[in-house]
């Protein structure tokens, strides 16, 4: 018998019997025989810096991503079940966050005008293609349900000691297979497909990150973790086999699909389905285009927190927005992070990102060397203006950052007439110019760079209602 292809989403186990998949993946579940899911959106909730009604509230960006991923997995789970796949869902604790709905309410006028962002709840259980009520509660005392539990009995005999319930489930769509020992509350369920041998099985949670499963000193799985993983995979394969045997449907032969055997209402339903599939295909295509566009637009924010190549590319994009023609230069002898010019002059830049430090003089030495090497080229007649782009303390919120350049760096920059650009400052003006065509302001920004010695002070954006990031950056000048 061919080896079963097993995918894990939200957790991993030891060995090559399974393949791990991240929540943010675009993976199709149709490529797998057995899909194991432990719903977890904690990465999103950790990033939520605001609260609403006692729960984390996500930014518009994270809200869109979480909603998109949730809809992806909901669609994939339903499709996989309808195509005969077995999905095993480990019932972890309910995680809820508030996400932006895209709607806003406005009140007041003029300076008193207020904008209220409308949010809605999203949970890690929203990836299920049916509605159930989930209540957080914990316990270990679990029994097999009086009916429909035979198929999970062997699994439960072998893995009950590793299992505990984190939630109680209520819903008409589910068939209980495991219940609390007292009160007969559902903590495990089965949902069979009406169209195939597929099924979704909800089982009490297993702590796949148990400390005893890992050897911290060796930074690898412990023997106990390895033994558990091997036994776990074995029981999962046996569980899938039990489901296939219990619900073994005869595959419809080709001759039975002939038009002479089809109902008239079936033809009507099929034609409607084709129309819907075409609409869905068009919508998904438009969605992918929108996602690609959003991804490109969001890269400008890399000026706030990135380093290395992602920061370099964001700087190049920002300089284009300011009206520079830009490039990166590399030959056998030289490599420049940024070469940019306009009618006002020609400049060469070096880029530095620091996690928790100010930008020091290290890059100034490299920048001076680049200016000299550039001048040695035959086509270059005058020295380029030197610019050091620094994203200091990049992992710290803007409001908490200290001076982005060291005193020694500022002193050396004045000697070499180098312009120092704090990349969040560049973000403020680039964001404005991206959203507003203003040739005069863009020219002022270019001149500010060309004329600066030391830190560049960009002109204030011509708007009376700046967003928080603008005031945060200016407060640290």
C-alpha positions in Angstrom: 0.0 0.0 0.0 1.3 3.5 -0.9 2.4 5.7 1.9 -0.1 8.2 3.0 0.7 11.9 2.4 0.0 13.7 5.6 0.0 17.5 6.1 0.1 19.3 9.4 -1.2 22.9 9.7 -0.5 24.8 12.9 1.8 22.2 14.5 4.6 19.7 13.6 5.7 16.3 14.7 9.0 14.5 14.4 10.1 12.6 11.3 9.4 12.8 7.5 6.0 11.0 7.7 4.3 14.4 7.7 4.9 17.8 6.1 4.4 21.1 8.0 2.4 24.0 6.5 2.1 27.6 7.9 -1.2 29.3 8.4 -0.2 32.0 5.9 0.5 29.5 3.2 -1.5 29.2 -0.1 -1.2 25.4 0.0 -4.0 23.3 -1.6 -5.3 20.5 0.6 -6.2 18.4 -2.4 -2.6 17.2 -2.7 -2.8 15.3 0.6 -4.5 12.2 1.8 -4.8 13.2 5.5 -4.9 16.8 6.8 -4.2 17.6 10.4 -5.1 21.0 11.7 -4.6 22.7 15.0 -6.2 26.2 14.6 -3.9 29.0 15.8 -4.0 32.7 15.0 -1.8 33.8 17.9 0.8 35.3 15.6 -1.9 37.8 14.5 -3.2 38.5 17.9 0.3 39.2 19.2 0.6 42.0 16.6 -2.6 43.7 17.7 -1.5 46.8 19.5 -5.0 48.1 20.3 -7.9 46.6 22.2 -11.7 46.7 21.7 -14.1 45.3 24.3 -11.2 43.5 26.0 -9.9 41.7 22.9 -7.0 42.5 20.6 -7.9 44.7 17.6 -5.8 44.2 14.4 -4.6 46.8 12.0 -6.3 47.1 8.6 -3.3 45.3 7.0 -3.4 42.4 9.4 -7.2 42.3 9.3 -7.2 41.9 5.5 -4.5 39.2 5.7 -6.3 37.2 8.4 -9.6 37.4 6.7 -8.0 36.3 3.4 -6.2 33.3 5.0 -9.4 32.3 6.9 -11.4 32.3 3.7 -8.7 30.3 1.9 -8.6 27.5 4.5 -12.4 27.5 4.8 -12.7 26.9 1.0 -9.8 24.4 1.0 -11.3 22.3 3.9 -14.7 22.1 2.3 -13.2 21.2 -1.1 -11.0 18.5 0.4 -13.9 16.9 2.3 -16.0 16.9 -0.8 -13.2 15.1 -2.6 -12.9 12.3 -0.1 -10.2 13.6 2.2 -10.0 13.0 5.9 -9.4 16.2 7.9 -8.6 15.9 11.6 -9.2 19.0 13.6 -7.6 19.3 17.0 -9.9 21.4 19.1 -7.5 24.0 20.6 -8.7 26.9 22.8 -10.9 29.5 21.1 -8.8 32.6 20.0 -10.8 35.7 19.1 -9.6 39.1 17.7 -11.4 42.1 16.2 -10.6 42.8 12.6 -11.5 45.8 10.4 -14.6 45.2 8.2 -13.6 47.9 5.7 -16.5 50.1 6.8 -16.2 53.4 8.5 -18.6 55.8 10.2 -18.2 59.6 10.2 -19.5 62.1 12.7 -19.1 65.8 13.2 -17.8 68.4 10.8 -14.6 70.4 10.3 -12.1 70.1 13.1 -14.6 68.1 15.1 -15.0 65.4 12.5 -14.4 61.9 13.8 -13.9 58.7 11.9 -14.9 55.4 13.6 -13.5 52.2 12.2 -16.1 49.4 12.2 -14.7 46.0 13.4 -16.0 42.5 13.7 -14.9 39.4 15.6 -12.8 36.7 13.9 -11.7 33.5 15.5 -9.4 30.5 14.8 -12.5 28.4 14.3 -13.8 30.6 11.4 -11.8 28.4 9.0 -14.5 25.7 9.5 -17.0 25.6 6.6 -20.0 25.2 9.0 -21.2 27.0 12.0 -20.6 25.7 15.5 -20.6 27.3 19.0 -17.3 27.0 20.8 -16.9 27.6 24.5 -13.5 27.6 26.2 -13.2 25.2 29.1 -10.6 22.7 30.2 -10.6 19.1 31.4 -9.2 15.5 31.0 -12.2 13.4 31.9 -13.5 12.2 28.5 -15.6 9.2 27.4 -16.7 7.7 24.1 -20.1 8.8 23.0 -22.9 6.1 23.1 -23.3 6.3 19.2 -20.9 6.8 16.3 -17.8 6.5 18.4 -16.6 3.1 17.1 -14.5 4.6 14.4 -12.4 6.7 16.9 -12.3 4.1 19.6 -8.9 2.6 18.7 -7.3 6.1 18.3 -8.8 7.1 21.7 -7.4 4.0 23.4 -3.9 4.8 22.3 -3.9 8.6 22.6 -6.3 9.5 25.3 -3.5 10.1 27.8 -2.0 12.7 25.6 -5.3 14.5 25.0 -7.4 17.0 26.9 -10.4 19.1 26.0 -9.9 22.9 25.7 -13.4 23.6 24.4 -17.0 22.4 24.4 -18.7 22.2 21.0 -22.4 22.8 20.2 -24.0 22.6 16.8 -26.6 20.7 14.8 -24.2 19.9 12.0 -21.8 17.7 14.2 -22.2 14.1 15.5 -20.7 13.7 18.9 -18.1 10.9 19.2 -16.4 12.0 22.4 -18.1 13.6 25.5 -17.2 14.9 28.9 -17.4 12.1 31.5 -20.0 14.2 33.4 -22.6 16.3 31.7 -22.2 14.6 28.2 -20.9 17.8 26.6 -19.4 17.3 23.1 -15.6 17.5 23.0 -15.1 15.4 19.9 -17.3 15.2 16.8 -17.6 13.8 13.3 -18.9 15.5 10.2 -19.3 13.3 7.1 -19.6 14.5 3.6 -22.8 13.9 1.8 -21.0 13.5 -1.6 -17.9 11.4 -0.8 -16.0 9.3 1.7 -14.5 12.5 3.1 -15.0 13.6 6.7 -14.0 16.2 9.2 -13.2 14.8 12.6 -12.9 17.1 15.7 -10.8 15.6 18.4 -9.7 16.8 21.9 -6.5 18.8 21.7 -2.9 17.4 22.0 -0.1 19.6 23.3 2.4 19.0 20.4 4.8 21.4 22.1 5.1 19.5 25.3 8.5 20.3 26.9 9.2 16.6 27.4 9.1 16.2 23.6 12.3 18.3 23.2 15.9 18.3 24.4 16.6 22.0 24.9 20.4 21.5 25.4 20.7 19.5 22.1 18.0 21.7 20.4 16.3 18.6 19.0 13.5 16.2 19.6 13.8 14.0 22.7 13.4 10.2 22.5 10.0 10.6 24.2 9.0 13.1 21.5 10.2 10.8 18.7 8.3 7.8 20.2 5.2 9.9 20.5 5.4 11.2 16.9 5.8 7.7 15.5 2.8 6.4 17.5 0.8 9.5 16.7 1.3 9.1 12.9 0.5 5.4 13.1 -2.8 6.0 15.0 -3.8 8.8 12.5 -3.2 6.5 9.5 -5.3 3.8 11.2 -8.0 6.3 12.0 -8.2 7.4 8.3 -8.4 3.7 7.3 -11.3 3.2 9.7 -13.2 6.1 8.2 -12.7 4.8 4.7 -14.0 1.4 5.6 -17.0 2.7 7.5 -18.2 5.1 4.8 -17.1 3.2 1.7 -19.2 4.6 -1.1 -19.2 3.1 -4.6 -17.7 5.4 -7.1 -20.3 6.2 -9.7 -19.5 4.4 -13.0 -19.1 6.4 -16.2 -22.1 4.8 -17.9 -24.4 6.0 -15.0 -23.4 9.6 -15.7 -24.9 9.5 -19.2 -27.5 12.3 -19.9 -30.3 9.8 -20.3 -30.1 9.1 -16.5 -29.9 12.7 -15.3 -32.9 14.5 -13.8 -34.1 17.7 -15.3 -33.6 19.5 -12.1 -30.1 18.1 -11.9 -29.3 19.7 -15.3 -30.6 23.0 -14.1 -28.6 22.8 -10.9 -25.5 21.9 -12.9 -25.9 24.8 -15.2 -26.3 27.2 -12.3 -23.1 25.7 -10.7 -21.2 26.4 -13.9 -22.3 30.0 -13.9 -21.3 30.3 -10.2 -17.9 28.7 -10.9 -17.2 31.2 -13.7 -18.1 34.1 -11.4 -15.9 32.7 -8.6 -13.0 32.2 -11.0 -13.3 35.9 -12.1 -13.5 37.1 -8.5 -10.5 35.0 -7.5 -8.5 36.4 -10.4 -9.5 40.0 -9.4 -8.6 39.1 -5.8 -5.1 37.9 -6.8 -4.5 41.1 -8.8 -5.6 43.2 -5.8 -3.3 41.2 -3.5 -0.4 41.7 -5.8 -1.1 45.4 -5.9 -1.5 45.7 -2.2 1.8 43.8 -1.6 3.7 46.3 -3.8 2.1 49.3 -2.2 2.8 48.0 1.3 6.5 47.7 0.6 7.0 51.4 1.2 6.5 50.8 4.9 9.7 48.8 4.9 11.3 52.2 5.4 10.1 52.0 9.0 11.4 48.7 10.1 13.5 46.8 7.5 17.2 46.4 6.8 19.4 45.0 4.0 18.0 44.5 0.6 14.3 45.0 1.5 15.3 48.4 3.0 17.4 49.2 -0.1 14.5 48.5 -2.5 12.1 50.6 -0.4 14.5 53.5 -0.5 14.8 53.2 -4.3 11.0 53.2 -4.6 10.8 56.3 -2.3 13.4 58.2 -4.3 11.5 57.5 -7.5 8.4 58.9 -5.8 10.4 62.1 -5.0 11.3 62.5 -8.7 14.8 61.0 -8.8 15.9 58.5 -11.5 17.5 55.7 -9.5 19.6 52.6 -9.9 22.0 50.3 -8.1 25.5 50.1 -9.6 27.8 47.1 -9.6 30.9 46.1 -11.6 34.0 44.1 -11.0 35.4 46.7 -8.6 32.5 48.6 -7.1 29.0 48.1 -5.7 26.8 51.1 -4.7 23.5 50.6 -2.8 21.8 53.6 -4.5 22.8 55.9 -7.4 20.1 58.6 -8.0 19.9 61.9 -9.8 17.6 64.7 -10.9 17.9 68.1 -12.5 19.2 69.4 -9.1 22.2 67.0 -9.0 23.6 63.5 -8.7 23.9 61.5 -5.5 25.3 58.1 -4.2 23.8 56.5 -1.1 24.7 53.8 1.3 22.1 52.0 3.4 22.3 50.8 7.0 19.7 49.2 9.3 20.3 48.7 13.0 18.1 46.6 15.2 18.7 48.3 18.6 21.4 50.8 17.9 22.1 54.2 16.3 23.9 54.3 13.0 27.6 54.8 13.4 30.5 55.9 11.2 31.2 52.5 9.7 29.1 53.1 6.5 30.6 56.7 6.1 34.0 55.1 5.3 32.4 52.9 2.7 30.5 55.8 1.3 33.6 58.0 0.9 35.3 55.1 -0.9 32.3 54.8 -3.2 32.4 58.5 -4.1 36.1 58.2 -4.9 35.6 55.0 -7.0 32.7 56.6 -8.8 34.7 59.7 -9.7 37.4 57.5 -11.3 35.0 56.4 -13.9 35.6 58.2 -17.2 32.0 59.3 -17.7 31.8 61.0 -14.2 33.2 64.5 -14.2 32.2 65.8 -10.7 31.9 64.1 -7.3 28.5 62.9 -6.4 26.7 64.0 -3.3 27.1 61.4 -0.5 24.0 60.3 1.4 23.8 57.8 4.2 20.3 56.2 4.7 19.9 54.9 8.3 17.1 53.0 9.9 18.3 52.9 13.5 16.5 51.1 16.3 14.3 49.6 13.6 12.6 47.0 15.9 11.5 49.7 18.4 8.3 51.8 17.9 9.1 55.2 16.4 7.9 57.1 19.4 10.5 55.3 21.6 13.5 55.6 19.3 16.5 57.7 20.2 18.6 59.8 17.9 19.2 57.6 14.8 22.8 58.7 14.2 25.7 58.8 16.7 27.3 62.1 17.6 30.5 60.8 15.9 28.6 60.0 12.7 27.0 63.5 12.7 30.4 65.1 13.2 32.0 63.1 10.4 29.1 63.8 8.1 29.6 67.5 8.5 33.3 67.2 7.5 32.4 65.2 4.4 29.2 67.2 3.6 27.2 64.0 3.7 23.4 64.0 4.0 22.0 61.7 6.7 18.5 60.5 6.1 16.5 58.7 8.7 14.4 56.4 6.6 11.1 56.9 8.6 11.5 60.7 7.7 11.7 59.6 4.1 8.6 57.5 4.5 6.6 60.5 5.6 7.3 62.6 2.5 7.2 59.6 0.1 3.8 58.5 1.4 2.4 62.0 0.9 3.8 62.3 -2.6 2.5 58.8 -3.5 -1.0 59.9 -2.6 -0.7 63.5 -3.9 0.8 64.9 -7.1 2.8 68.0 -6.0 5.8 68.9 -8.2 6.7 71.8 -6.0 6.9 69.8 -2.8 8.8 66.9 -4.5 11.4 69.5 -5.7 11.7 70.9 -2.2 12.4 67.4 -0.9 15.1 66.8 -3.5 16.7 70.1 -2.6 16.6 69.3 1.1 18.7 66.2 0.4 21.1 67.9 -1.9 21.7 70.9 0.3 21.8 69.0 3.6 25.0 68.5 5.7 24.1 66.1 8.5 20.5 65.0 9.1 18.1 65.9 6.4 15.1 68.0 7.5 12.4 67.5 4.9 9.8 70.2 4.5 6.5 69.7 6.3 3.9 67.9 4.1 1.3 70.4 3.0 -1.5 69.0 5.0 -3.1 70.1 8.3 -4.2 66.6 9.4 -1.1 64.5 9.7 -1.3 60.9 10.8 0.3 59.7 14.0 3.5 58.5 12.3 4.3 62.1 11.1 4.1 63.5 14.6 6.1 60.6 16.0 8.9 61.2 13.6 9.0 64.9 14.1 8.9 64.6 17.9 12.2 62.7 17.6 14.0 65.3 15.5 
